[in-house]
Amino acid sequence: MHIRPRHNNAPAAALLLALIVITCPAEAAIALQQSRVIFNGEKSSASLLVNNQNQHAPYLAQGWIENEQGKKIHGPLLLLPPIQRIEPGAQSQIKIRGLPAASLLRQDRETLFWLNLREIPPRHSSPNTLNIALQNRIKVFYRPAALKAPPGELATPWHTQLVLEQQGDRLQIRNPSPYYITLVEAQSRAQGQAVPGFTPLMLAPAASETLPGKAADYGNTPVLTYLNDYGGRPEIAFRCEARRCSVISNRVQKG
């Protein structure tokens, strides 16, 4: 009598279960209350609020600063405390401290850093539980005292310096200002259709970039939306003539 061997499906089932657990969306427990930081060079520190959104378990929050290239650094900006415990549903604070070496940064333009905050969940007693550590990463712009914007201004004036120029079938955007500018949306006109293929991009000071999408899709009166210091989304309207587009208005979106 021939006996068919039994296949052990336990490893395959375990692998499938692990994949299901890993691919399930995870919600962050540790959350920052802002999406960017402007570190004013005239001040010695900047503070941020941190929330533990988990109402049942304490979490550790581990933070550090990286330079523009994503390399972990210990100056000229330092994040304190580097690690802390935040109780369930509680709020805490982290601080970016400027060290004396910050005075050696360029004082005629902004410098980009990255703030990283990783949550460390409590260890579970069950051996079959998968712990996932999520991480926040936001931009920190060091702004020298000489570049401080006038207080209370939502529509910051340097964005009006942007220029669009057609290069072949693409548009190139030039930022002659000493500030970083993050573009998040593009339309062919005010209240118009979104430009196909546009994706957010960040312009460095005194830099140029090619805008995503075809120049023809931007039309003759394109509108770009950027993030300001307060997280608002003002719109910049352009008028194009002879392959060059200049700013004609800069206003804050309503609603």
WONOR-V988196 format. One record per run of one state. SS is the DSSP state (H for helix, E for strand, - for the rest). FROM is the first residue (numbers start at 0). TO is the last residue. If there is no record, write none. Layout:
# WONOR-V988196
ss->{SS,SS}
from->{FROM,FROM}
to->{TO,TO}
This chain:
# WONOR-V988196
ss->{-,H,-,E,-,E,-,E,-,E,-,E,-,E,-,E,-,E,-,H,-,E,-,E,-,H,-,H,-,E,-,E,-,E,-,E,-,E,-,E,-,H,-,E,-,E,-,E,-}
from->{0,9,23,29,32,35,40,44,52,58,66,71,73,76,80,82,86,90,98,99,104,110,120,134,143,144,147,156,161,162,167,169,175,180,187,193,194,200,203,206,210,214,218,222,226,233,241,243,252}
to->{8,22,28,31,34,39,43,51,57,65,70,72,75,79,81,85,89,97,98,103,109,119,133,142,143,146,155,160,161,166,168,174,179,186,192,193,199,202,205,209,213,217,221,225,232,240,242,251,254}
